[in-house]
């Protein structure tokens, strides 16, 4: 990109989160991520140009120096900070405003600093020579994949029901979502194919903001927050059918919807279990002995597991994310007193904030602090800081997203060097895909957010206990054709030969 020749007409609205808005280039596989701030600050920017630049540079440094080391550099795209012409940014803000969801318009795009984060567009990958079939990209926000076992946990329910499943009740009770998702992260992180299939089907059934599908860079399947609309499964199947109609020796296009969905989910599971580089033969880690791999709120009947391992390959994306999440060894209840220790120390010695790297810089010294934290609390502020840093990193891993890009490959093509090819284990062989797996949304979590995390945890648990884990009529999702009644009853998701 030539920054001095930027044209707002070459960019389109791509999406946004709580803190930033993303636009994508219409031809290049590039996105720009721009900061947002509350609409009431629209005429008085809350930070200087230097502060905005530092905020974005911190995101890049945290991703490249900290998360890349923990998650694996093969999965990470850290991007770079760019300084854009202010007129271009202002015109871009006007251009995308009408495309933004109304519920996101309480914040406005930063048009004063000109700072942005430039990243590859992971929904439009450059994996292969262009074909007549555009790439499919699936974005999954898997959330926390384990149950806490810390002695500091005060409510026993937290060791039995996972945070995501409890949070669903709280979100429905507060009107954020109309229907509860029946997805459970512990099923996805189990490494067992039946449970992973079960989890992905529930993500498709009720995506919320945890599941999106892109085709050729355009979002074709997602939820809108607060919407009462049911998901259009027929539309999704219409998009997916061309990718799978030649699999399993099926004649012409006479594939059942169930067969299309089965093949799609199977390919996605294979990508999530595949090696992220290296020797490609990762050790499967058995987590059954930990007693933390089943959530009591999951509808999956664990007695129905017919075959397969119970664990993740050690070089898979899910294993790396789970290991990083499990840096949270104390739970927020055990972590909060250590946060208070650090806070009191900083009130007494404000200049220590820099030495302790509370706000960065996110460099090798920061990574070393959290990796070399002693097992036992020696009462020092250094120990407390290290545990707080570990917790912040784990929170980033609990809130990250996985992007799986799939590009159909012709049967007669030979694999390009360095190009991974994914095939199903069904017989006869289904379609082959070139693929890539990436992790995104790796921003550092603020030090000062920990008290809010404790309050939210208390609200979620008390809501779940108050409702007894049940919801009012109408709060469960409608049951589209993803599950047959028998499948929902038995939770048996085996792939039968056609």
VOGU-3710 file (C-alpha; in Angstrom, 3 decimals, decimal comma):
1> xxxxxxxxxx> 0,000/0,000/0,000  1,159/3,501/-0,806  0,088/5,458/2,258  0,224/8,798/0,478  -2,231/7,578/-2,200  -4,937/6,077/-0,005  -8,438/6,112/-1,513  -11,378/5,506/0,836  -13,389/4,049/-2,071  -11,032/1,069/-2,185
11> xxxxxxxxxx> -11,971/0,046/1,354  -15,148/-1,467/2,759  -16,559/-2,113/6,216  -15,425/-5,511/7,502  -16,566/-5,660/11,136  -15,910/-4,294/14,604  -15,496/-5,223/18,228  -15,768/-3,275/21,444  -12,537/-1,316/20,982  -11,804/-1,188/17,255
21> xxxxxxxxxx> -13,335/-1,098/13,777  -11,956/-3,043/10,791  -12,067/-2,206/7,084  -10,803/-4,439/4,279  -9,288/-3,560/0,899  -11,431/-4,514/-2,095  -8,477/-6,070/-3,980  -5,487/-6,528/-1,711  -5,649/-9,133/1,060  -5,247/-6,444/3,734
31> xxxxxxxxxx> -7,309/-5,020/6,585  -6,917/-1,867/8,654  -7,931/-1,914/12,301  -8,751/1,513/13,719  -9,404/2,486/17,327  -12,826/3,547/18,611  -13,896/5,672/21,543  -17,248/6,777/23,085  -19,432/8,981/20,885  -19,527/11,703/23,551
41> xxxxxxxxxx> -15,770/12,147/23,008  -16,147/12,579/19,256  -14,994/16,209/19,259  -12,417/15,848/22,023  -10,204/12,830/21,422  -9,482/11,030/24,706  -5,799/10,526/23,892  -2,992/12,162/21,960  -1,544/10,908/18,675  1,454/9,544/20,585
51> xxxxxxxxxx> -0,797/7,684/23,021  -2,853/6,185/20,191  0,335/5,071/18,429  1,649/3,511/21,650  -1,663/1,701/22,255  -1,522/0,057/18,825  2,218/-0,652/19,099  1,522/-2,377/22,432  -0,949/-4,674/20,639  1,706/-5,548/18,042
61> xxxxxxxxxx> 4,413/-6,105/20,683  2,151/-8,223/22,918  1,181/-10,398/19,964  4,681/-10,813/18,500  6,776/-11,034/21,700  4,443/-12,701/24,200  1,524/-14,549/22,608  3,579/-15,748/19,629  6,010/-17,461/21,990  3,201/-19,159/23,927
71> xxxxxxxxxx> 0,845/-20,047/21,070  3,344/-20,701/18,271  4,530/-18,198/15,686  2,990/-20,273/12,854  -0,464/-19,250/14,076  0,188/-15,541/14,678  -0,025/-12,488/12,397  1,011/-9,477/14,447  0,799/-6,800/11,738  2,359/-3,345/11,875
81> xxxxxxxxxx> 1,374/0,155/12,951  0,746/2,578/10,069  0,166/6,348/10,032  -2,655/7,219/7,637  -3,530/10,595/6,041  -6,146/12,251/8,267  -8,373/13,230/5,324  -8,461/9,604/4,193  -9,470/8,491/7,704  -12,243/11,107/7,926
91> xxxxxxxxxx> -13,677/10,171/4,535  -13,436/6,483/5,424  -15,376/7,094/8,644  -18,184/8,737/6,648  -18,153/5,952/4,064  -18,540/3,055/6,533  -20,910/4,719/9,019  -24,117/3,531/7,337  -22,827/-0,060/7,250  -22,239/-0,271/10,989
101> xxxxxxxxxx> -24,738/-2,119/13,222  -26,905/0,359/15,154  -25,970/-1,192/18,501  -22,291/-0,482/17,805  -22,793/3,225/17,077  -22,399/4,276/20,701  -18,717/4,552/19,767  -17,056/6,404/16,906  -13,962/5,726/14,846  -10,760/7,550/15,790
111> xxxxxxxxxx> -10,346/10,207/13,084  -7,766/12,337/14,880  -4,630/10,222/15,328  -4,416/8,636/11,884  -2,938/5,528/13,531  -4,065/2,052/12,497  -2,976/-1,558/12,626  -2,377/-3,127/9,200  -2,909/-6,897/9,053  -3,417/-9,632/6,443
121> xxxxxxxxxx> -7,067/-10,286/5,636  -7,467/-13,792/7,036  -10,958/-14,145/5,509  -9,433/-13,818/2,031  -6,287/-15,968/2,192  -3,689/-16,247/-0,516  -3,274/-20,007/-0,215  -3,502/-21,207/-3,758  -3,825/-20,198/-7,372  -7,227/-18,556/-7,855
131> xxxxxxxxxx> -9,902/-21,113/-8,629  -13,533/-20,794/-9,629  -14,471/-21,659/-6,033  -13,620/-18,920/-3,499  -12,028/-19,892/-0,161  -14,142/-20,684/2,880  -13,032/-19,153/6,182  -14,477/-20,129/9,537  -13,961/-17,911/12,570  -14,429/-19,548/15,971
141> xxxxxxxxxx> -14,174/-17,847/19,336  -13,708/-20,985/21,446  -13,673/-19,340/24,944  -12,356/-21,037/28,107  -11,770/-24,771/27,704  -11,238/-25,978/31,290  -12,851/-25,976/34,737  -10,959/-24,285/37,598  -9,501/-26,463/40,345  -8,064/-23,673/42,489
151> xxxxxxxxxx> -8,516/-23,920/46,256  -9,633/-20,289/46,144  -12,883/-21,094/44,286  -15,687/-20,306/46,741  -18,652/-21,772/44,842  -18,523/-25,479/44,050  -20,631/-24,993/40,911  -17,627/-23,351/39,196  -15,760/-26,682/39,336  -18,691/-28,492/37,655
161> xxxxxxxxxx> -20,188/-26,080/35,113  -17,922/-24,113/32,774  -17,804/-20,330/32,636  -19,275/-20,140/29,111  -22,337/-22,251/29,952  -23,035/-20,198/33,095  -22,453/-16,930/31,227  -25,125/-17,912/28,675  -27,792/-17,810/31,397  -26,576/-14,391/32,515
171> xxxxxxxxxx> -26,578/-12,999/28,951  -30,098/-14,249/28,223  -31,369/-12,948/31,576  -29,936/-9,514/30,731  -31,311/-9,460/27,183  -27,977/-9,542/25,344  -29,106/-12,670/23,486  -32,629/-13,918/22,922  -31,669/-17,577/22,965  -29,083/-19,587/24,828
181> xxxxxxxxxx> -26,273/-21,282/22,940  -25,884/-24,958/23,804  -22,240/-24,936/22,710  -19,806/-25,994/25,422  -16,083/-25,162/25,032  -15,033/-28,253/26,989  -16,489/-30,424/24,221  -14,494/-28,559/21,552  -11,266/-28,693/23,579  -11,737/-32,393/24,442
191> xxxxxxxxxx> -9,928/-33,698/21,355  -12,630/-36,369/21,038  -14,137/-36,217/17,542  -17,686/-37,003/18,664  -17,650/-34,224/21,239  -15,984/-31,776/18,842  -18,615/-32,492/16,179  -21,301/-31,993/18,793  -19,788/-28,635/19,830  -19,488/-27,320/16,264
201> xxxxxxxxxx> -23,080/-28,291/15,470  -24,218/-26,189/18,414  -22,056/-23,287/17,201  -23,785/-23,515/13,814  -27,186/-23,769/15,487  -26,683/-20,636/17,615  -23,537/-18,766/16,470  -23,896/-15,623/18,600  -20,479/-13,924/18,309  -18,594/-17,221/18,609
211> xxxxxxxxxx> -18,940/-18,491/15,035  -18,838/-16,899/11,588  -18,361/-18,235/8,075  -16,836/-16,174/5,251  -16,831/-17,003/1,554  -14,426/-15,100/-0,638  -13,974/-12,534/2,127  -17,727/-11,900/2,582  -19,521/-12,977/5,769  -22,252/-15,468/4,813
221> xxxxxxxxxx> -23,241/-16,787/8,255  -23,296/-15,052/11,643  -25,593/-13,798/14,419  -26,593/-10,254/15,258  -26,566/-9,323/18,921  -30,052/-8,918/20,397  -31,675/-10,229/17,216  -34,628/-12,598/17,437  -34,059/-13,932/13,918  -33,467/-17,644/13,480
231> xxxxxxxxxx> -30,373/-18,633/11,550  -30,962/-19,360/7,863  -29,562/-22,859/7,643  -30,852/-23,394/4,104  -28,878/-20,390/2,903  -25,730/-21,756/4,551  -26,242/-25,176/2,953  -26,677/-23,488/-0,425  -23,241/-21,890/0,008  -21,569/-25,073/1,312
241> xxxxxxxxxx> -22,979/-27,606/-1,170  -20,593/-26,822/-4,094  -17,595/-27,508/-1,840  -18,732/-30,988/-0,850  -20,950/-32,337/-3,637  -18,123/-34,409/-5,126  -17,190/-36,105/-1,875  -18,097/-39,693/-0,973  -18,801/-40,612/-4,625  -22,185/-38,925/-4,503
251> xxxxxxxxxx> -23,771/-38,560/-7,894  -24,471/-35,070/-9,242  -25,853/-32,793/-6,526  -28,087/-35,292/-4,759  -26,454/-34,884/-1,384  -28,629/-34,649/1,668  -28,292/-31,548/3,793  -27,081/-33,754/6,611  -24,289/-35,159/4,433  -23,127/-31,656/3,444
261> xxxxxxxxxx> -23,061/-30,566/7,064  -21,301/-33,754/8,177  -18,533/-33,278/5,615  -18,115/-29,591/6,473  -17,857/-30,286/10,216  -15,484/-33,206/9,674  -13,114/-31,074/7,576  -13,229/-28,310/10,207  -12,476/-30,758/13,040  -9,515/-32,145/11,067
271> xxxxxxxxxx> -8,092/-28,639/10,622  -8,436/-27,924/14,344  -6,639/-31,171/15,221  -3,941/-30,783/12,581  -0,336/-29,916/13,246  0,520/-26,238/13,359  3,927/-26,887/11,864  6,955/-28,805/13,038  7,078/-32,588/12,793  3,331/-32,980/12,291
281> xxxxxxxxxx> 3,057/-35,922/14,691  2,039/-34,323/17,952  1,616/-36,358/21,104  -1,993/-36,718/22,224  -2,389/-35,497/25,769  -4,885/-37,434/27,857  -6,880/-35,099/30,101  -9,361/-37,596/31,523  -7,440/-37,986/34,763  -7,748/-34,312/35,558
291> xxxxxxxxxx> -11,479/-34,522/36,121  -11,853/-31,137/34,451  -12,744/-32,157/30,913  -16,536/-32,540/31,267  -19,023/-29,778/31,982  -22,256/-30,781/33,705  -24,223/-28,290/31,604  -23,167/-29,846/28,295  -25,901/-31,897/26,638  -23,339/-34,403/25,434
301> xxxxxxxxxx> -23,819/-37,749/27,140  -20,299/-38,924/27,940  -21,468/-42,526/28,187  -22,091/-42,381/24,435  -18,434/-41,981/23,488  -17,912/-44,960/21,197  -14,279/-44,557/20,162  -11,386/-42,157/19,803  -8,926/-40,429/22,063  -9,734/-38,001/24,821
311> xxxxxxxxxx> -7,086/-35,329/24,376  -5,520/-32,906/21,919  -2,412/-33,303/19,725  0,278/-31,177/21,354  0,976/-29,183/18,192  -2,669/-28,394/17,414  -4,050/-24,882/17,718  -6,543/-25,903/20,423  -3,828/-27,451/22,598  -1,663/-24,322/22,409
321> xxxxxxxxxx> -4,607/-22,085/23,288  -5,706/-24,335/26,165  -2,212/-24,470/27,657  -2,041/-20,663/27,594  -5,506/-20,348/29,148  -4,369/-22,613/31,988  -1,794/-20,047/33,093  -4,774/-18,911/35,173  -3,998/-21,288/38,046  -5,648/-19,315/40,857
331> xxxxxxxxxx> -9,010/-18,321/39,310  -10,080/-14,678/39,567  -10,984/-15,245/43,231  -7,431/-16,229/44,115  -5,900/-13,655/41,798  -7,762/-10,588/43,116  -5,913/-10,418/46,494  -2,605/-10,432/44,573  -3,909/-7,635/42,364  -4,707/-5,660/45,527
341> xxxxxxxxxx> -1,155/-6,273/46,770  0,247/-4,794/43,556  -2,236/-1,911/43,603  -1,314/-0,960/47,166  2,386/-1,135/46,313  1,846/1,191/43,346  -0,080/3,675/45,487  2,915/3,830/47,773  5,554/3,732/45,012  3,952/5,043/41,779
351> xxxxxxxxxx> 7,237/4,985/39,831  7,405/1,199/40,285  4,700/0,886/37,612  7,405/1,150/34,935  9,822/-1,348/36,500  7,059/-3,898/37,030  5,909/-3,425/33,404  2,272/-2,960/34,381  1,484/-1,234/31,063  4,292/-2,822/29,046
361> xxxxxxxxxx> 6,556/-2,715/27,246  5,578/-6,207/26,155  9,042/-7,550/25,444  11,192/-10,560/26,363  11,578/-9,284/29,935  7,756/-9,247/30,333  7,536/-12,816/29,014  10,332/-13,905/31,347  8,492/-12,425/34,368  5,455/-14,609/33,830
371> xxxxxxxxxx> 7,362/-17,734/32,759  9,693/-17,709/35,778  7,028/-17,111/38,405  7,697/-19,318/41,485  5,096/-21,915/42,454  4,719/-20,660/46,030  3,719/-17,172/47,168  6,674/-15,612/48,984  4,671/-12,503/49,865  6,585/-10,305/47,421
381> xxxxxxxxxx> 5,145/-7,804/44,991  7,206/-9,499/42,254  5,319/-12,770/42,776  1,982/-10,933/42,727  2,894/-9,075/39,520  3,973/-12,303/37,806  0,654/-13,996/38,681  -1,295/-10,938/37,474  0,643/-11,003/34,189  -0,089/-14,730/33,843
391> xxxxxxxxxx> -3,781/-14,077/34,418  -3,862/-11,279/31,839  -2,217/-13,525/29,240  -4,676/-16,332/30,030  -7,580/-13,892/29,599  -6,306/-12,990/26,139  -6,199/-16,716/25,262  -9,730/-17,178/26,630  -10,997/-14,371/24,381  -9,034/-15,052/21,189
401> xxxxxxxxxx> -10,456/-16,227/17,858  -9,346/-19,025/15,532  -9,558/-18,512/11,772  -9,569/-21,664/9,629  -9,164/-20,961/5,898  -10,137/-23,734/3,470  -9,353/-23,655/-0,254  -10,626/-26,546/-2,397  -7,873/-28,552/-4,099  -8,260/-30,570/-7,280
411> xxxxxxxxxx> -7,749/-34,329/-6,897  -5,068/-34,446/-9,575  -3,043/-31,541/-8,192  0,216/-32,308/-6,437  0,809/-30,595/-3,109  2,938/-27,471/-3,371  6,021/-27,420/-1,187  5,159/-25,994/2,225  1,430/-26,239/1,453  -0,530/-28,375/3,866
421> xxxxxxxxxx> -3,368/-30,501/2,520  -6,292/-31,668/4,574  -8,262/-34,823/3,829  -11,099/-36,419/5,695  -10,711/-39,845/7,191  -14,022/-40,975/5,716  -14,073/-43,581/2,980  -14,464/-43,051/0,044  -12,393/-39,897/0,173  -14,227/-36,565/0,362
431> xxxxxxxxxx> -12,888/-33,309/-1,112  -9,352/-32,196/-0,304  -8,585/-28,712/0,946  -5,492/-26,595/1,256  -5,815/-24,896/4,609  -4,319/-22,546/7,122  -5,075/-21,984/10,798  -4,495/-18,617/12,476  -5,165/-17,053/15,868  -6,377/-13,465/16,101
441> xxxxxxxxxx> -7,750/-10,981/18,664  -4,655/-11,137/20,870  -4,812/-7,731/22,551  -3,371/-7,355/26,064  -6,004/-7,125/28,797  -5,641/-4,008/30,986  -4,235/-4,417/34,490  -7,062/-2,265/35,848  -9,777/-4,587/34,454  -9,270/-7,239/37,164
451> xxxxxxxxxx> -11,757/-5,822/39,746  -14,389/-5,698/36,985  -13,596/-9,329/36,116  -14,221/-10,328/39,741  -17,567/-8,491/39,843  -18,645/-10,109/36,556  -17,656/-13,559/37,816  -19,773/-13,050/40,950  -22,778/-11,880/38,911  -22,553/-14,831/36,508
461> xxxxxxxxxx> -22,315/-17,427/39,284  -25,104/-15,908/41,394  -27,401/-15,692/38,342  -26,766/-19,344/37,522  -27,384/-20,466/41,096  -30,493/-18,284/41,340  -32,053/-19,788/38,200  -30,936/-23,288/39,117  -29,378/-23,607/35,661  -32,798/-23,318/34,019
471> xxxxxxxxxx> -34,246/-20,644/31,767  -37,701/-19,398/30,992  -39,648/-20,840/28,097  -38,515/-19,423/24,778  -34,947/-18,888/25,850  -33,708/-22,138/24,337  -32,791/-22,051/20,669  -35,161/-23,325/18,007  -34,155/-26,709/16,696  -33,368/-26,492/12,980
481> xxxxxxxxxx> -32,481/-29,489/10,856  -28,965/-29,737/12,254  -30,075/-32,373/14,752  -32,709/-35,054/14,297  -34,673/-35,780/17,479  -32,874/-39,136/17,802  -29,459/-37,512/17,490  -30,337/-34,885/20,057  -31,523/-37,575/22,431  -28,572/-39,914/21,943
491> xxxxxxxx> -25,871/-37,348/21,095  -24,505/-39,952/18,668  -22,726/-38,224/15,826  -21,112/-41,067/13,888  -20,511/-40,813/10,160  -22,241/-43,711/8,417  -21,140/-44,704/4,888  -23,509/-43,488/2,184
//
